[in-house]
Every structure is written in C-alpha cells, then in structure tokens.
C-alpha cells in the first residue's frame, strides 16, 4: 500500500491502479495519514523552511512509536536520551534526509526507514572499506564468481574515495 | 594439459551444438561459465554501480600451469588483482595482499547441474534475442526472479565463443543495481603474458616481503547450531564452515546459501566491541551487507540480494543449540 502511494506521488502508477488507490484514500483514514506523511516528506525535501508544525507533532509521535532498527551500537544509550530532547524541526529534517537517501536504493524501504529515528545509517550507505573482508569471504563461495570470473572481484577493490565524504554526510543527519 | 585440451573440446562441442539447434537460456549460462575460464582474452570493461563508473583492464589466459587472470583499475588509485587458479592477490597502495587461497578449488569451476536446476526453480529464464556488445553479437538472456527478495539478472553471451560480454543486475522497476560491460575485447590472438612471470616470481620468492600475507587458511566444516529461519525459498545451504578471517582474532562461522545465481553468507563471530563494525545496512552495487549484535555475537549477512533480503535473513538468525 505504502509502495503504491509512493508510486502514485511519483506519477508512475497505472491509471486503473491510481483510481482504485484514490478510492481507498477517500474512505480509509490510515491511507490518508500515509498520504499526508509522504507529502510532508516531499515538502521538506523541496522547501525545508516551510514546515507545518501541526503535522510535525503527529510525525514525532509516530517516530517515538517506531522501533529503531539501525541505531549504531555503543552510542545507543546516549542516543536514546538525545532523541527525546530533539526539536521537532531537527527530527523532521532528519526524516527528510533518511527518506531521500533510501529512495535512491529502493522505493519499497522508504516507508520503514522514513519513520525511523534520526540516528540511523541510511540504506544507501556505501559498504565501508573495513568490511571488504566479508565481501571477499563471501565472494569465494558465490556462484557470481563462477559466471563473472575475476570481474566480480572488482566489487571488493572498488575505489572507496568517498568513505570520508560519507562520514561527513552521516554527521549532518546526527542531531547536534 | 590433457584436461585442458579435453575441456576445450567439450566447449567447442557445446558451442557447435548450440549453433546446430536452439539452446535454452540455461544452456547459454552453462556455456558462459565454462568459456570464461577456457578462453584467452584481453579487454577493457566498465563496472557501473550505485552512481559510479569504473573502468578496468582484464586479461585472461590459460597456460599449462593453470589459469591466470589480471584485473587492473584504470581510474583512480592503481589497484590490481591477479588470480592463479584458486589463489588471488590484490596489489593496492604498493602492497600485495593475498585475498584468498583455495587449493581445493576446481581448476575450471563451472555451474553444477544441481545449481542449474535450482536456478530454473527460482528464476524465469528467457532468451531475448541477439544484441551487439563491444562489436560482437551476443545472445541476451534474462533471469527474472519469482519473488522480490532477489534481483533479476540480464546477461549478454557472445554467440561464437560463449564469453560473457555484459551482465546487469536489476532491482524493482528494472533500475540497474550494477552492470559490467566490455567496451573493447580481443578474443584469442596475441595477448600480453609478461605479467605472469612477474606474479609467479613474487609468489615463489617474495613471500617474506608480502604485506600481511596470511598464514595458510584454516577452514573446517562445522555444525555451529546457528540457524536462520527466514532465508528466502530456493536458497539452499551449500556450506557451513569455521574459518579464520583477515583482521579477526577469533574463528568466524560462515554459512553460505545459494539459489544458483546469487548467494547469501551469514557470518557469526564473538562481538569484540570493535567500533569499526557499525551496526546497520550498507550496500555496494548489487551487494548488500547488514551487521547486528545478537547477545554476545556480531552477526553479518552479505549477499547479492536486495537490502530487504539481508535484513530479513539477519532478523531470523538464532542459536538453536547443537
């Protein structure tokens, strides 16, 4: 359902599917709520300075209820305390960034990730160089190595020049 | 050498047969897997992943002493990978690191019949006709998954040699997760082999000077008692080993599940509190990786599958007792 809403907003839903979804939108309040949240996300991405505060309260409630799936270990305790202290604006812009980054990978993960708290590693995070050993260990036994030969090793030595840059981006979505 | 000649014969027969009558998409995949190890070739290919493009040079020759392959990056800092049968070295930042050493690995790996049958159970395989890649005609084959827990794979296989000229991994809505494609390719003929001597010389004499060259890898089959209940249908466990791993003090349990085209590995190791292993999801091209601490263990799931699949698998990992 959330996937369909997202597709409709992108203008990529087929006409008959769109009609049926619009029908449900009229009758089902949950669908309407999702619709509103998605537009909020879109609005933030376009104009971060114009945010409706009444909506933000709702989103903040939702955020509090969502389980944190991807919070970094070690900082978890500090993070939990900080999360409650967040201003509405900070948490909203974080949702925006996380949603936008995850959109780049798969539209389907947006509904879950967009709702999560701010200290998440976005899904489009590049695999870090220090995880290369896992890739190599995996590659040894993957059928892709049989078909692609050495070409598949390019993955494990890919140029990770932007590791540092990603760290900085990641820093920006952390609450100050 | 005899083996080599015999296999060449088999390949020639397969390709000839493929011409004689219509072969299926699966046949062509099988041919590509063999041809990639049998043919001498040299070319430039581009690897596109996420929002990036990398160009590399690839040389592959089969000598009486085995199969040699050199992959050299042409953009950014110079990185080189040299493979001799099951042994792989990586040269980066002027350092040579042995990446893997599989003595037991078959000299000409190919797709096993059971892999091919697993593949047809999990993917819809279709031949889409003939297209041109790097100046050669290629059969286009498409493997579409029967669920959304894996990617679809599209391959371009040279009509004459059976070489894989291009391969794309696609997610939902056909967006490309990653793609390899030769832009220039020479099949057979005069191919530079000067690097082979260099690499074998380094192999034989320079061992002491190799940076972090690992001691012989210790790999033992194991039954760890760990299970994952939510591995997608069609992924079969192909192995469970206790292994040493570069950069890890304690042995790591690795389970590998394969559906014929992609694989998912689950790594289980004691959590040493290393802050470098940040929990969470990351990806590179078609590969997704998910780390999570479960009790006192660090669990890592890696695979050529969408992010949702590694998450689903990791969330289902539990200790079932021995």
Interface residues (C-beta under 8 A of the other chain):
Chain A: X12 X69 X70 X71 X72 X73 X74 X105 X106 X107 X108 X109 X120 X121 X123 X124 X125 X126 X127 X128 X130 X131 X133 X134 X135 X136 X137 X138 X139 X140 X141 X142 X143 X144 X145 X146 X147 X148 X149 X150 X151 X153 X154 X155 X156 X157 X158 X159 X161
Chain B: X29 X32 X33 X36 X37 X45 X47 X49 X50 X52 X54 X56 X58 X60 X69 X70 X71 X73 X75 X76 X77 X79 X81 X83 X88 X90 X92 X99 X100 X102 X109 X110 X111 X115 X148 X155 X164 X167 X171 X172 X173 X178 X180 X238 X239 X243 X245 X246 X247 X248 X252 X254 X256 X258 X260 X261 X262 X263 X265 X267 X273 X275 X276 X277 X278 X279 X280 X281 X282 X283 X284 X285 X287 X289 X291 X293 X300 X302 X303 X304 X306 X307 X308 X311
